[in-house]
Amino acid sequence: MPDMQLASLTIKSHGARVARLHMYDWIILVLLAITDGLLNIIEPFHRFVGKDMMTDLRYPMKSNTVPFWAVPIIGIVLPIVIIVAIYFKKRNVYDLHHAILGLLFSVLITAVITDAIKDGVGRPRPDFFWRCFPDGKDEYDNVTTSVICHGEKSVIREGHKSFPSGHSSWSFAGLGFLSWYLAGKIMAFDRKGHVAKLCIVFLPLLVASLVAVSRVDDYWHHWQDVFTGGLLGLVVASFCYLQFFASPFDVDSFWPHAYFQQLAETRNDSELSVITNPNNRRPSQSGVVYDSPEPHIGIAMRDTSPILDASEAGRRQ
């Protein structure tokens, strides 16, 4: 059987086919983006805020250390740049497509869940006092002691969106997915004890953690908001990564599931052609060769993929 060369799996040769197979996934992504946009428009629940509660809500209003516009750059653009760079080196459109698709699903699913909870919970931010009373003159209902705000409506509205932290969830959704992706690409868990690989894997998580910590430092969130947002983003990122790729502990963690399925189909078609036309029979050649990230380490695999093994076993029975 002829070798399947990774260089042949480019956008030009296989991009249209891969995109067609996942057309509905991209449609769902668009619907998720629209849903998140609507969740940001609707009015959040205005939770009761009484006079006695203001002690914990009088932190000063500060600007964002990490602006809102910077979060998509950190959580989406940066991982995509790394994914595209790997594509230009390895020329595997399956990896490019599924990595970007998984990343976008991770971020958008997290965004929808985050904003839905924000609107439903309506927890006041730590600086709510100054949002409600920008002039410092507080006013309360004589019966319920509820606040009677006279600040700007949009500022007050934003003040009811503390839980969970969107900066934290977005950052961990995007950079958490990137950590999983890098772990598979550098074979971080190959049992060879290269601790430097773990440093690479943890670096995106460190960046996400710093973004999350900045939200507490800026008094935009309570620590519980940040913790929950980070956990939410990381969990969603894990599910989305494993939907498209094998676990980094797996022997097939380097490429997405769809790539190995394509190899199995190509091999089946080639062998069927040999059976139906014996004149085309040629000596079998080696299968797939993975290039290790380290120049001195070569990981050569000849039909060792569990998917390929399963298809081979099925033909023998």
ChimeraX commands (.cxc) that place a marker at each C-alpha (Angstrom):
marker #1 position 0.00,0.00,0.00 radius 0.5
marker #1 position 1.38,3.47,-0.81 radius 0.5
marker #1 position 2.30,5.68,2.11 radius 0.5
marker #1 position -0.12,8.40,3.16 radius 0.5
marker #1 position 2.04,11.50,3.15 radius 0.5
marker #1 position 1.12,14.23,5.65 radius 0.5
marker #1 position 2.11,16.86,3.08 radius 0.5
marker #1 position -0.86,15.81,0.93 radius 0.5
marker #1 position -3.42,16.72,3.58 radius 0.5
marker #1 position -3.46,20.45,2.87 radius 0.5
marker #1 position -6.24,23.01,2.75 radius 0.5
marker #1 position -6.12,22.85,-1.04 radius 0.5
marker #1 position -6.42,19.07,-1.29 radius 0.5
marker #1 position -8.73,18.22,1.60 radius 0.5
marker #1 position -9.97,21.54,3.04 radius 0.5
marker #1 position -13.30,21.65,1.17 radius 0.5
marker #1 position -14.09,18.03,2.06 radius 0.5
marker #1 position -13.39,18.56,5.76 radius 0.5
marker #1 position -15.43,21.77,5.83 radius 0.5
marker #1 position -18.42,20.08,4.18 radius 0.5
marker #1 position -18.34,17.23,6.67 radius 0.5
marker #1 position -18.56,19.71,9.53 radius 0.5
marker #1 position -20.92,22.26,7.97 radius 0.5
marker #1 position -23.51,21.76,10.71 radius 0.5
marker #1 position -20.89,22.24,13.41 radius 0.5
marker #1 position -20.05,25.66,11.98 radius 0.5
marker #1 position -23.74,26.53,11.84 radius 0.5
marker #1 position -24.05,25.63,15.52 radius 0.5
marker #1 position -21.07,27.87,16.26 radius 0.5
marker #1 position -22.85,30.79,14.62 radius 0.5
marker #1 position -26.00,30.06,16.64 radius 0.5
marker #1 position -23.94,29.98,19.84 radius 0.5
marker #1 position -22.43,33.37,18.98 radius 0.5
marker #1 position -25.90,34.83,18.36 radius 0.5
marker #1 position -27.19,33.35,21.62 radius 0.5
marker #1 position -24.33,34.87,23.58 radius 0.5
marker #1 position -25.00,38.23,21.96 radius 0.5
marker #1 position -28.63,38.09,23.06 radius 0.5
marker #1 position -27.63,37.15,26.60 radius 0.5
marker #1 position -25.51,40.29,26.76 radius 0.5
marker #1 position -28.46,42.43,25.68 radius 0.5
marker #1 position -31.16,41.23,28.08 radius 0.5
marker #1 position -31.48,42.73,31.54 radius 0.5
marker #1 position -29.90,40.63,34.31 radius 0.5
marker #1 position -31.75,39.72,37.49 radius 0.5
marker #1 position -31.46,42.56,39.99 radius 0.5
marker #1 position -30.71,40.76,43.22 radius 0.5
marker #1 position -31.78,42.41,46.46 radius 0.5
marker #1 position -29.06,44.66,47.82 radius 0.5
marker #1 position -29.73,46.04,51.30 radius 0.5
marker #1 position -28.01,48.65,53.41 radius 0.5
marker #1 position -26.26,46.08,55.58 radius 0.5
marker #1 position -24.76,44.42,52.51 radius 0.5
marker #1 position -22.98,47.55,51.36 radius 0.5
marker #1 position -20.03,46.95,53.68 radius 0.5
marker #1 position -18.65,44.34,51.27 radius 0.5
marker #1 position -19.62,46.29,48.15 radius 0.5
marker #1 position -17.83,49.59,48.72 radius 0.5
marker #1 position -14.59,48.81,46.91 radius 0.5
marker #1 position -13.45,51.60,44.56 radius 0.5
marker #1 position -14.28,51.52,40.86 radius 0.5
marker #1 position -11.19,50.88,38.79 radius 0.5
marker #1 position -10.44,50.44,35.12 radius 0.5
marker #1 position -9.69,46.98,33.76 radius 0.5
marker #1 position -6.10,45.80,33.89 radius 0.5
marker #1 position -7.05,43.42,31.07 radius 0.5
marker #1 position -9.54,45.25,28.82 radius 0.5
marker #1 position -12.59,43.46,27.47 radius 0.5
marker #1 position -11.24,43.61,23.90 radius 0.5
marker #1 position -8.03,41.88,24.99 radius 0.5
marker #1 position -9.78,38.72,26.20 radius 0.5
marker #1 position -10.65,37.36,22.69 radius 0.5
marker #1 position -7.09,38.09,21.61 radius 0.5
marker #1 position -5.68,36.13,24.55 radius 0.5
marker #1 position -8.22,33.32,24.50 radius 0.5
marker #1 position -8.85,32.91,20.76 radius 0.5
marker #1 position -6.39,34.72,18.49 radius 0.5
marker #1 position -3.23,33.60,20.32 radius 0.5
marker #1 position -4.15,29.87,20.27 radius 0.5
marker #1 position -5.18,30.12,16.60 radius 0.5
marker #1 position -1.81,31.66,15.71 radius 0.5
marker #1 position -0.05,28.70,17.33 radius 0.5
marker #1 position -2.38,26.19,15.65 radius 0.5
marker #1 position -1.80,27.78,12.23 radius 0.5
marker #1 position 1.96,27.79,12.80 radius 0.5
marker #1 position 1.86,24.05,13.46 radius 0.5
marker #1 position -0.20,23.56,10.30 radius 0.5
marker #1 position 2.41,25.30,8.16 radius 0.5
marker #1 position 5.04,23.00,9.64 radius 0.5
marker #1 position 3.12,19.70,9.49 radius 0.5
marker #1 position 0.62,20.37,6.66 radius 0.5
marker #1 position -2.34,18.51,8.17 radius 0.5
marker #1 position -5.66,20.19,7.44 radius 0.5
marker #1 position -7.51,17.78,9.72 radius 0.5
marker #1 position -5.46,19.01,12.66 radius 0.5
marker #1 position -5.91,22.66,11.64 radius 0.5
marker #1 position -9.65,22.41,11.17 radius 0.5
marker #1 position -10.46,20.34,14.23 radius 0.5
marker #1 position -8.20,22.35,16.52 radius 0.5
marker #1 position -9.78,25.66,15.50 radius 0.5
marker #1 position -13.28,24.18,15.59 radius 0.5
marker #1 position -12.69,22.71,19.06 radius 0.5
marker #1 position -11.20,25.96,20.31 radius 0.5
marker #1 position -14.15,28.04,19.10 radius 0.5
marker #1 position -16.63,25.56,20.57 radius 0.5
marker #1 position -14.78,25.69,23.87 radius 0.5
marker #1 position -14.91,29.49,24.05 radius 0.5
marker #1 position -18.47,29.96,22.77 radius 0.5
marker #1 position -20.04,27.21,24.89 radius 0.5
marker #1 position -18.27,28.70,27.90 radius 0.5
marker #1 position -19.45,32.19,26.96 radius 0.5
marker #1 position -23.09,31.12,26.68 radius 0.5
marker #1 position -23.02,29.26,29.99 radius 0.5
marker #1 position -21.20,32.14,31.71 radius 0.5
marker #1 position -23.55,34.87,30.49 radius 0.5
marker #1 position -26.64,32.78,31.16 radius 0.5
marker #1 position -25.55,32.30,34.78 radius 0.5
marker #1 position -24.63,35.99,35.08 radius 0.5
marker #1 position -28.11,37.04,33.98 radius 0.5
marker #1 position -29.80,34.47,36.19 radius 0.5
marker #1 position -27.84,35.09,39.40 radius 0.5
marker #1 position -27.44,38.88,39.27 radius 0.5
marker #1 position -24.77,39.02,41.95 radius 0.5
marker #1 position -23.55,42.59,42.64 radius 0.5
marker #1 position -19.91,43.40,41.97 radius 0.5
marker #1 position -17.55,44.45,44.79 radius 0.5
marker #1 position -17.73,48.07,43.58 radius 0.5
marker #1 position -21.54,48.13,43.43 radius 0.5
marker #1 position -21.86,50.99,45.94 radius 0.5
marker #1 position -20.13,53.45,43.61 radius 0.5
marker #1 position -22.08,52.19,40.63 radius 0.5
marker #1 position -25.31,52.76,42.52 radius 0.5
marker #1 position -24.28,56.03,44.20 radius 0.5
marker #1 position -21.58,57.68,42.03 radius 0.5
marker #1 position -21.74,60.85,44.15 radius 0.5
marker #1 position -21.29,58.87,47.38 radius 0.5
marker #1 position -24.75,59.82,48.70 radius 0.5
marker #1 position -26.47,56.55,49.49 radius 0.5
marker #1 position -30.26,56.20,49.63 radius 0.5
marker #1 position -32.33,53.27,50.86 radius 0.5
marker #1 position -35.96,52.24,51.09 radius 0.5
marker #1 position -37.34,52.97,54.55 radius 0.5
marker #1 position -39.14,49.64,54.79 radius 0.5
marker #1 position -36.97,47.07,52.99 radius 0.5
marker #1 position -33.65,48.95,53.29 radius 0.5
marker #1 position -33.12,48.14,49.61 radius 0.5
marker #1 position -30.84,50.47,47.69 radius 0.5
marker #1 position -32.40,53.24,45.60 radius 0.5
marker #1 position -29.78,53.75,42.93 radius 0.5
marker #1 position -29.39,57.02,41.06 radius 0.5
marker #1 position -26.35,56.11,38.97 radius 0.5
marker #1 position -26.13,55.50,35.24 radius 0.5
marker #1 position -28.40,52.61,34.22 radius 0.5
marker #1 position -25.84,50.82,32.05 radius 0.5
marker #1 position -23.25,51.00,34.84 radius 0.5
marker #1 position -25.75,49.66,37.40 radius 0.5
marker #1 position -26.80,46.93,34.97 radius 0.5
marker #1 position -23.20,45.82,34.57 radius 0.5
marker #1 position -22.88,45.89,38.34 radius 0.5
marker #1 position -25.29,42.94,38.60 radius 0.5
marker #1 position -23.06,40.62,36.53 radius 0.5
marker #1 position -20.40,39.55,39.00 radius 0.5
marker #1 position -20.92,35.77,39.06 radius 0.5
marker #1 position -19.14,34.07,37.37 radius 0.5
marker #1 position -16.20,35.97,35.89 radius 0.5
marker #1 position -16.31,36.17,32.11 radius 0.5
marker #1 position -12.64,37.13,31.82 radius 0.5
marker #1 position -11.70,34.02,33.80 radius 0.5
marker #1 position -13.99,31.59,31.98 radius 0.5
marker #1 position -13.03,32.84,28.51 radius 0.5
marker #1 position -9.31,32.77,29.31 radius 0.5
marker #1 position -9.38,29.25,30.72 radius 0.5
marker #1 position -11.62,28.03,27.89 radius 0.5
marker #1 position -9.22,29.24,25.20 radius 0.5
marker #1 position -5.87,28.80,26.92 radius 0.5
marker #1 position -7.00,25.60,28.64 radius 0.5
marker #1 position -7.76,24.14,25.21 radius 0.5
marker #1 position -4.34,25.33,24.04 radius 0.5
marker #1 position -2.69,23.52,26.97 radius 0.5
marker #1 position -4.40,20.27,26.00 radius 0.5
marker #1 position -3.41,20.80,22.37 radius 0.5
marker #1 position 0.24,21.48,23.17 radius 0.5
marker #1 position 0.37,18.48,25.49 radius 0.5
marker #1 position -0.61,16.26,22.58 radius 0.5
marker #1 position 1.72,17.91,20.10 radius 0.5
marker #1 position 4.87,17.75,22.24 radius 0.5
marker #1 position 3.90,14.35,23.68 radius 0.5
marker #1 position 4.19,15.70,27.20 radius 0.5
marker #1 position 3.17,12.39,28.79 radius 0.5
marker #1 position 5.41,10.03,26.83 radius 0.5
marker #1 position 6.90,8.68,30.09 radius 0.5
marker #1 position 10.36,9.97,29.25 radius 0.5
marker #1 position 10.43,12.44,32.12 radius 0.5
marker #1 position 11.00,15.69,30.21 radius 0.5
marker #1 position 9.80,18.24,32.76 radius 0.5
marker #1 position 10.39,21.08,30.28 radius 0.5
marker #1 position 7.39,19.80,28.35 radius 0.5
marker #1 position 5.18,20.30,31.40 radius 0.5
marker #1 position 6.39,23.90,31.64 radius 0.5
marker #1 position 5.16,24.47,28.10 radius 0.5
marker #1 position 1.81,22.89,28.93 radius 0.5
marker #1 position 1.33,24.95,32.09 radius 0.5
marker #1 position 2.37,28.27,30.52 radius 0.5
marker #1 position -1.05,29.00,28.94 radius 0.5
marker #1 position -2.73,28.13,32.25 radius 0.5
marker #1 position -0.45,30.58,34.03 radius 0.5
marker #1 position -1.48,33.35,31.64 radius 0.5
marker #1 position -5.16,32.50,32.20 radius 0.5
marker #1 position -4.60,32.54,35.97 radius 0.5
marker #1 position -3.04,35.99,35.82 radius 0.5
marker #1 position -6.02,37.29,33.85 radius 0.5
marker #1 position -8.33,35.83,36.49 radius 0.5
marker #1 position -6.36,37.32,39.39 radius 0.5
marker #1 position -6.51,40.75,37.75 radius 0.5
marker #1 position -10.30,40.68,38.07 radius 0.5
marker #1 position -10.06,40.45,41.85 radius 0.5
marker #1 position -7.32,43.08,41.96 radius 0.5
marker #1 position -9.51,45.45,39.94 radius 0.5
marker #1 position -12.46,44.86,42.32 radius 0.5
marker #1 position -14.67,43.75,39.45 radius 0.5
marker #1 position -15.19,40.30,40.93 radius 0.5
marker #1 position -15.25,38.38,44.18 radius 0.5
marker #1 position -12.79,35.49,44.43 radius 0.5
marker #1 position -15.65,32.98,44.13 radius 0.5
marker #1 position -16.60,34.48,40.76 radius 0.5
marker #1 position -13.08,34.06,39.44 radius 0.5
marker #1 position -12.65,30.53,40.78 radius 0.5
marker #1 position -15.96,29.35,39.34 radius 0.5
marker #1 position -15.33,31.03,35.99 radius 0.5
marker #1 position -11.89,29.47,35.66 radius 0.5
marker #1 position -13.16,26.02,36.59 radius 0.5
marker #1 position -16.06,26.33,34.15 radius 0.5
marker #1 position -13.78,27.32,31.28 radius 0.5
marker #1 position -11.27,24.56,31.98 radius 0.5
marker #1 position -13.94,21.84,32.19 radius 0.5
marker #1 position -15.57,22.91,28.92 radius 0.5
marker #1 position -12.14,23.13,27.25 radius 0.5
marker #1 position -11.37,19.56,28.34 radius 0.5
marker #1 position -14.63,18.19,26.92 radius 0.5
marker #1 position -14.19,20.06,23.63 radius 0.5
marker #1 position -10.60,18.91,23.20 radius 0.5
marker #1 position -11.42,15.26,23.87 radius 0.5
marker #1 position -14.29,15.49,21.40 radius 0.5
marker #1 position -11.78,15.95,18.57 radius 0.5
marker #1 position -8.48,14.59,19.89 radius 0.5
marker #1 position -7.32,11.61,21.92 radius 0.5
marker #1 position -6.06,12.14,25.45 radius 0.5
marker #1 position -2.40,13.31,25.63 radius 0.5
marker #1 position -1.71,10.02,27.43 radius 0.5
marker #1 position -2.82,8.11,24.31 radius 0.5
marker #1 position -0.43,6.92,21.61 radius 0.5
marker #1 position -2.59,8.67,18.99 radius 0.5
marker #1 position -2.65,12.05,20.73 radius 0.5
marker #1 position -0.63,13.83,18.05 radius 0.5
marker #1 position -3.42,14.06,15.45 radius 0.5
marker #1 position -7.23,14.30,15.69 radius 0.5
marker #1 position -9.50,11.27,15.54 radius 0.5
marker #1 position -10.68,12.20,12.04 radius 0.5
marker #1 position -7.13,11.98,10.69 radius 0.5
marker #1 position -6.73,8.35,11.71 radius 0.5
marker #1 position -10.18,7.56,10.36 radius 0.5
marker #1 position -9.11,9.04,7.03 radius 0.5
marker #1 position -5.95,6.91,7.07 radius 0.5
marker #1 position -8.00,3.79,7.79 radius 0.5
marker #1 position -10.40,4.57,4.94 radius 0.5
marker #1 position -7.53,5.24,2.54 radius 0.5
marker #1 position -5.84,2.00,3.50 radius 0.5
marker #1 position -9.06,0.02,3.12 radius 0.5
marker #1 position -9.67,1.49,-0.33 radius 0.5
marker #1 position -6.10,0.73,-1.42 radius 0.5
marker #1 position -6.20,-2.87,-0.24 radius 0.5
marker #1 position -9.62,-3.39,-1.81 radius 0.5
marker #1 position -8.18,-2.14,-5.09 radius 0.5
marker #1 position -5.34,-4.65,-4.84 radius 0.5
marker #1 position -7.76,-7.51,-4.13 radius 0.5
marker #1 position -10.07,-6.67,-7.04 radius 0.5
marker #1 position -7.16,-6.05,-9.42 radius 0.5
marker #1 position -4.25,-8.39,-8.57 radius 0.5
marker #1 position -2.11,-6.93,-11.36 radius 0.5
marker #1 position -1.72,-3.77,-9.25 radius 0.5
marker #1 position -0.36,-5.64,-6.25 radius 0.5
marker #1 position 2.81,-4.07,-4.86 radius 0.5
marker #1 position 4.92,-4.78,-1.78 radius 0.5
marker #1 position 3.56,-3.18,1.37 radius 0.5
marker #1 position 5.33,-0.08,2.55 radius 0.5
marker #1 position 5.54,1.41,6.00 radius 0.5
marker #1 position 2.57,3.40,7.23 radius 0.5
marker #1 position 2.70,6.70,9.10 radius 0.5
marker #1 position 5.77,8.39,10.51 radius 0.5
marker #1 position 5.38,10.93,13.30 radius 0.5
marker #1 position 8.11,13.52,13.62 radius 0.5
marker #1 position 8.97,14.17,17.25 radius 0.5
marker #1 position 9.21,17.80,18.42 radius 0.5
marker #1 position 12.78,16.92,19.46 radius 0.5
marker #1 position 15.17,16.45,16.54 radius 0.5
marker #1 position 17.03,13.55,18.16 radius 0.5
marker #1 position 13.93,11.57,19.03 radius 0.5
marker #1 position 12.06,9.83,16.21 radius 0.5
marker #1 position 8.73,8.20,16.88 radius 0.5
marker #1 position 8.10,5.92,13.94 radius 0.5
marker #1 position 4.82,4.07,13.86 radius 0.5
marker #1 position 3.99,1.36,11.41 radius 0.5
marker #1 position 0.31,0.55,11.58 radius 0.5
marker #1 position 0.32,0.99,15.35 radius 0.5
marker #1 position -2.77,3.18,15.57 radius 0.5
marker #1 position -5.55,1.43,17.52 radius 0.5
marker #1 position -7.99,2.52,14.80 radius 0.5
marker #1 position -5.85,0.98,12.07 radius 0.5
marker #1 position -5.28,-2.15,14.16 radius 0.5
marker #1 position -9.02,-2.53,14.67 radius 0.5
marker #1 position -9.74,-2.28,10.95 radius 0.5
marker #1 position -6.96,-4.80,10.23 radius 0.5
marker #1 position -8.33,-7.23,12.80 radius 0.5
marker #1 position -11.80,-6.91,11.29 radius 0.5
marker #1 position -10.55,-7.94,7.85 radius 0.5
marker #1 position -8.76,-11.01,9.24 radius 0.5
marker #1 position -11.91,-12.34,10.92 radius 0.5
marker link #1:1,2 radius 0.2
marker link #1:2,3 radius 0.2
marker link #1:3,4 radius 0.2
marker link #1:4,5 radius 0.2
marker link #1:5,6 radius 0.2
marker link #1:6,7 radius 0.2
marker link #1:7,8 radius 0.2
marker link #1:8,9 radius 0.2
marker link #1:9,10 radius 0.2
marker link #1:10,11 radius 0.2
marker link #1:11,12 radius 0.2
marker link #1:12,13 radius 0.2
marker link #1:13,14 radius 0.2
marker link #1:14,15 radius 0.2
marker link #1:15,16 radius 0.2
marker link #1:16,17 radius 0.2
marker link #1:17,18 radius 0.2
marker link #1:18,19 radius 0.2
marker link #1:19,20 radius 0.2
marker link #1:20,21 radius 0.2
marker link #1:21,22 radius 0.2
marker link #1:22,23 radius 0.2
marker link #1:23,24 radius 0.2
marker link #1:24,25 radius 0.2
marker link #1:25,26 radius 0.2
marker link #1:26,27 radius 0.2
marker link #1:27,28 radius 0.2
marker link #1:28,29 radius 0.2
marker link #1:29,30 radius 0.2
marker link #1:30,31 radius 0.2
marker link #1:31,32 radius 0.2
marker link #1:32,33 radius 0.2
marker link #1:33,34 radius 0.2
marker link #1:34,35 radius 0.2
marker link #1:35,36 radius 0.2
marker link #1:36,37 radius 0.2
marker link #1:37,38 radius 0.2
marker link #1:38,39 radius 0.2
marker link #1:39,40 radius 0.2
marker link #1:40,41 radius 0.2
marker link #1:41,42 radius 0.2
marker link #1:42,43 radius 0.2
marker link #1:43,44 radius 0.2
marker link #1:44,45 radius 0.2
marker link #1:45,46 radius 0.2
marker link #1:46,47 radius 0.2
marker link #1:47,48 radius 0.2
marker link #1:48,49 radius 0.2
marker link #1:49,50 radius 0.2
marker link #1:50,51 radius 0.2
marker link #1:51,52 radius 0.2
marker link #1:52,53 radius 0.2
marker link #1:53,54 radius 0.2
marker link #1:54,55 radius 0.2
marker link #1:55,56 radius 0.2
marker link #1:56,57 radius 0.2
marker link #1:57,58 radius 0.2
marker link #1:58,59 radius 0.2
marker link #1:59,60 radius 0.2
marker link #1:60,61 radius 0.2
marker link #1:61,62 radius 0.2
marker link #1:62,63 radius 0.2
marker link #1:63,64 radius 0.2
marker link #1:64,65 radius 0.2
marker link #1:65,66 radius 0.2
marker link #1:66,67 radius 0.2
marker link #1:67,68 radius 0.2
marker link #1:68,69 radius 0.2
marker link #1:69,70 radius 0.2
marker link #1:70,71 radius 0.2
marker link #1:71,72 radius 0.2
marker link #1:72,73 radius 0.2
marker link #1:73,74 radius 0.2
marker link #1:74,75 radius 0.2
marker link #1:75,76 radius 0.2
marker link #1:76,77 radius 0.2
marker link #1:77,78 radius 0.2
marker link #1:78,79 radius 0.2
marker link #1:79,80 radius 0.2
marker link #1:80,81 radius 0.2
marker link #1:81,82 radius 0.2
marker link #1:82,83 radius 0.2
marker link #1:83,84 radius 0.2
marker link #1:84,85 radius 0.2
marker link #1:85,86 radius 0.2
marker link #1:86,87 radius 0.2
marker link #1:87,88 radius 0.2
marker link #1:88,89 radius 0.2
marker link #1:89,90 radius 0.2
marker link #1:90,91 radius 0.2
marker link #1:91,92 radius 0.2
marker link #1:92,93 radius 0.2
marker link #1:93,94 radius 0.2
marker link #1:94,95 radius 0.2
marker link #1:95,96 radius 0.2
marker link #1:96,97 radius 0.2
marker link #1:97,98 radius 0.2
marker link #1:98,99 radius 0.2
marker link #1:99,100 radius 0.2
marker link #1:100,101 radius 0.2
marker link #1:101,102 radius 0.2
marker link #1:102,103 radius 0.2
marker link #1:103,104 radius 0.2
marker link #1:104,105 radius 0.2
marker link #1:105,106 radius 0.2
marker link #1:106,107 radius 0.2
marker link #1:107,108 radius 0.2
marker link #1:108,109 radius 0.2
marker link #1:109,110 radius 0.2
marker link #1:110,111 radius 0.2
marker link #1:111,112 radius 0.2
marker link #1:112,113 radius 0.2
marker link #1:113,114 radius 0.2
marker link #1:114,115 radius 0.2
marker link #1:115,116 radius 0.2
marker link #1:116,117 radius 0.2
marker link #1:117,118 radius 0.2
marker link #1:118,119 radius 0.2
marker link #1:119,120 radius 0.2
marker link #1:120,121 radius 0.2
marker link #1:121,122 radius 0.2
marker link #1:122,123 radius 0.2
marker link #1:123,124 radius 0.2
marker link #1:124,125 radius 0.2
marker link #1:125,126 radius 0.2
marker link #1:126,127 radius 0.2
marker link #1:127,128 radius 0.2
marker link #1:128,129 radius 0.2
marker link #1:129,130 radius 0.2
marker link #1:130,131 radius 0.2
marker link #1:131,132 radius 0.2
marker link #1:132,133 radius 0.2
marker link #1:133,134 radius 0.2
marker link #1:134,135 radius 0.2
marker link #1:135,136 radius 0.2
marker link #1:136,137 radius 0.2
marker link #1:137,138 radius 0.2
marker link #1:138,139 radius 0.2
marker link #1:139,140 radius 0.2
marker link #1:140,141 radius 0.2
marker link #1:141,142 radius 0.2
marker link #1:142,143 radius 0.2
marker link #1:143,144 radius 0.2
marker link #1:144,145 radius 0.2
marker link #1:145,146 radius 0.2
marker link #1:146,147 radius 0.2
marker link #1:147,148 radius 0.2
marker link #1:148,149 radius 0.2
marker link #1:149,150 radius 0.2
marker link #1:150,151 radius 0.2
marker link #1:151,152 radius 0.2
marker link #1:152,153 radius 0.2
marker link #1:153,154 radius 0.2
marker link #1:154,155 radius 0.2
marker link #1:155,156 radius 0.2
marker link #1:156,157 radius 0.2
marker link #1:157,158 radius 0.2
marker link #1:158,159 radius 0.2
marker link #1:159,160 radius 0.2
marker link #1:160,161 radius 0.2
marker link #1:161,162 radius 0.2
marker link #1:162,163 radius 0.2
marker link #1:163,164 radius 0.2
marker link #1:164,165 radius 0.2
marker link #1:165,166 radius 0.2
marker link #1:166,167 radius 0.2
marker link #1:167,168 radius 0.2
marker link #1:168,169 radius 0.2
marker link #1:169,170 radius 0.2
marker link #1:170,171 radius 0.2
marker link #1:171,172 radius 0.2
marker link #1:172,173 radius 0.2
marker link #1:173,174 radius 0.2
marker link #1:174,175 radius 0.2
marker link #1:175,176 radius 0.2
marker link #1:176,177 radius 0.2
marker link #1:177,178 radius 0.2
marker link #1:178,179 radius 0.2
marker link #1:179,180 radius 0.2
marker link #1:180,181 radius 0.2
marker link #1:181,182 radius 0.2
marker link #1:182,183 radius 0.2
marker link #1:183,184 radius 0.2
marker link #1:184,185 radius 0.2
marker link #1:185,186 radius 0.2
marker link #1:186,187 radius 0.2
marker link #1:187,188 radius 0.2
marker link #1:188,189 radius 0.2
marker link #1:189,190 radius 0.2
marker link #1:190,191 radius 0.2
marker link #1:191,192 radius 0.2
marker link #1:192,193 radius 0.2
marker link #1:193,194 radius 0.2
marker link #1:194,195 radius 0.2
marker link #1:195,196 radius 0.2
marker link #1:196,197 radius 0.2
marker link #1:197,198 radius 0.2
marker link #1:198,199 radius 0.2
marker link #1:199,200 radius 0.2
marker link #1:200,201 radius 0.2
marker link #1:201,202 radius 0.2
marker link #1:202,203 radius 0.2
marker link #1:203,204 radius 0.2
marker link #1:204,205 radius 0.2
marker link #1:205,206 radius 0.2
marker link #1:206,207 radius 0.2
marker link #1:207,208 radius 0.2
marker link #1:208,209 radius 0.2
marker link #1:209,210 radius 0.2
marker link #1:210,211 radius 0.2
marker link #1:211,212 radius 0.2
marker link #1:212,213 radius 0.2
marker link #1:213,214 radius 0.2
marker link #1:214,215 radius 0.2
marker link #1:215,216 radius 0.2
marker link #1:216,217 radius 0.2
marker link #1:217,218 radius 0.2
marker link #1:218,219 radius 0.2
marker link #1:219,220 radius 0.2
marker link #1:220,221 radius 0.2
marker link #1:221,222 radius 0.2
marker link #1:222,223 radius 0.2
marker link #1:223,224 radius 0.2
marker link #1:224,225 radius 0.2
marker link #1:225,226 radius 0.2
marker link #1:226,227 radius 0.2
marker link #1:227,228 radius 0.2
marker link #1:228,229 radius 0.2
marker link #1:229,230 radius 0.2
marker link #1:230,231 radius 0.2
marker link #1:231,232 radius 0.2
marker link #1:232,233 radius 0.2
marker link #1:233,234 radius 0.2
marker link #1:234,235 radius 0.2
marker link #1:235,236 radius 0.2
marker link #1:236,237 radius 0.2
marker link #1:237,238 radius 0.2
marker link #1:238,239 radius 0.2
marker link #1:239,240 radius 0.2
marker link #1:240,241 radius 0.2
marker link #1:241,242 radius 0.2
marker link #1:242,243 radius 0.2
marker link #1:243,244 radius 0.2
marker link #1:244,245 radius 0.2
marker link #1:245,246 radius 0.2
marker link #1:246,247 radius 0.2
marker link #1:247,248 radius 0.2
marker link #1:248,249 radius 0.2
marker link #1:249,250 radius 0.2
marker link #1:250,251 radius 0.2
marker link #1:251,252 radius 0.2
marker link #1:252,253 radius 0.2
marker link #1:253,254 radius 0.2
marker link #1:254,255 radius 0.2
marker link #1:255,256 radius 0.2
marker link #1:256,257 radius 0.2
marker link #1:257,258 radius 0.2
marker link #1:258,259 radius 0.2
marker link #1:259,260 radius 0.2
marker link #1:260,261 radius 0.2
marker link #1:261,262 radius 0.2
marker link #1:262,263 radius 0.2
marker link #1:263,264 radius 0.2
marker link #1:264,265 radius 0.2
marker link #1:265,266 radius 0.2
marker link #1:266,267 radius 0.2
marker link #1:267,268 radius 0.2
marker link #1:268,269 radius 0.2
marker link #1:269,270 radius 0.2
marker link #1:270,271 radius 0.2
marker link #1:271,272 radius 0.2
marker link #1:272,273 radius 0.2
marker link #1:273,274 radius 0.2
marker link #1:274,275 radius 0.2
marker link #1:275,276 radius 0.2
marker link #1:276,277 radius 0.2
marker link #1:277,278 radius 0.2
marker link #1:278,279 radius 0.2
marker link #1:279,280 radius 0.2
marker link #1:280,281 radius 0.2
marker link #1:281,282 radius 0.2
marker link #1:282,283 radius 0.2
marker link #1:283,284 radius 0.2
marker link #1:284,285 radius 0.2
marker link #1:285,286 radius 0.2
marker link #1:286,287 radius 0.2
marker link #1:287,288 radius 0.2
marker link #1:288,289 radius 0.2
marker link #1:289,290 radius 0.2
marker link #1:290,291 radius 0.2
marker link #1:291,292 radius 0.2
marker link #1:292,293 radius 0.2
marker link #1:293,294 radius 0.2
marker link #1:294,295 radius 0.2
marker link #1:295,296 radius 0.2
marker link #1:296,297 radius 0.2
marker link #1:297,298 radius 0.2
marker link #1:298,299 radius 0.2
marker link #1:299,300 radius 0.2
marker link #1:300,301 radius 0.2
marker link #1:301,302 radius 0.2
marker link #1:302,303 radius 0.2
marker link #1:303,304 radius 0.2
marker link #1:304,305 radius 0.2
marker link #1:305,306 radius 0.2
marker link #1:306,307 radius 0.2
marker link #1:307,308 radius 0.2
marker link #1:308,309 radius 0.2
marker link #1:309,310 radius 0.2
marker link #1:310,311 radius 0.2
marker link #1:311,312 radius 0.2
marker link #1:312,313 radius 0.2
marker link #1:313,314 radius 0.2
marker link #1:314,315 radius 0.2
marker link #1:315,316 radius 0.2
marker link #1:316,317 radius 0.2
view
